[in-house]
């Protein structure tokens, strides 16, 4: 059975591309989730609770 270099290269590129897609997707989801969480935190701290004694912004 002859080895197929192009097939393995294509497979490698495909896997690499898949990994890249997953990584970017994961980072995107993480950033959106973080932003949402910060918004929720901001709204919960600024509407339900009294204003904090120490200001976050100097």
C-alpha positions as CSV (number, residue, x, y, z in Angstrom):
1,X,0.0,0.0,0.0
2,X,1.6,3.2,-1.2
3,X,1.6,6.1,1.2
4,X,-0.5,9.2,0.2
5,X,1.4,12.3,1.3
6,X,-1.3,14.7,0.0
7,X,-4.0,12.9,1.8
8,X,-2.2,13.1,5.1
9,X,-1.4,16.8,4.5
10,X,-5.0,17.5,3.6
11,X,-6.1,15.7,6.8
12,X,-3.6,17.6,8.9
13,X,-4.7,21.0,7.4
14,X,-8.4,20.0,8.0
15,X,-7.7,19.2,11.6
16,X,-5.6,22.3,12.0
17,X,-8.5,24.4,10.5
18,X,-11.0,22.6,12.8
19,X,-8.9,23.3,15.8
20,X,-8.6,27.0,14.8
21,X,-12.3,27.2,14.3
22,X,-13.0,25.7,17.7
23,X,-10.5,27.9,19.4
24,X,-11.9,31.1,17.9
25,X,-15.5,30.0,18.6
26,X,-14.5,29.2,22.2
27,X,-12.8,32.6,22.7
28,X,-15.8,34.4,21.1
29,X,-18.3,32.5,23.4
30,X,-16.1,33.2,26.4
31,X,-15.9,36.9,25.7
32,X,-19.7,37.2,25.1
33,X,-20.3,35.2,28.3
34,X,-17.9,37.4,30.3
35,X,-19.5,40.6,29.0
36,X,-23.0,39.3,29.9
37,X,-21.8,38.3,33.3
38,X,-20.2,41.7,33.8
39,X,-23.5,43.4,32.7
40,X,-25.5,41.2,35.1
41,X,-23.1,42.0,37.9
42,X,-23.2,45.7,37.1
43,X,-27.0,45.8,37.0
44,X,-27.4,43.7,40.2
45,X,-24.9,45.8,42.1
46,X,-26.2,49.2,40.9
47,X,-30.0,48.6,41.1
48,X,-30.7,46.1,44.0
49,X,-27.8,46.9,46.4
50,X,-26.9,50.3,47.7
51,X,-23.9,52.0,46.0
52,X,-20.5,50.6,47.2
53,X,-18.6,52.8,49.6
54,X,-15.4,52.4,47.6
55,X,-15.7,53.6,44.0
56,X,-14.2,51.3,41.4
57,X,-13.3,54.3,39.2
58,X,-10.7,56.6,40.9
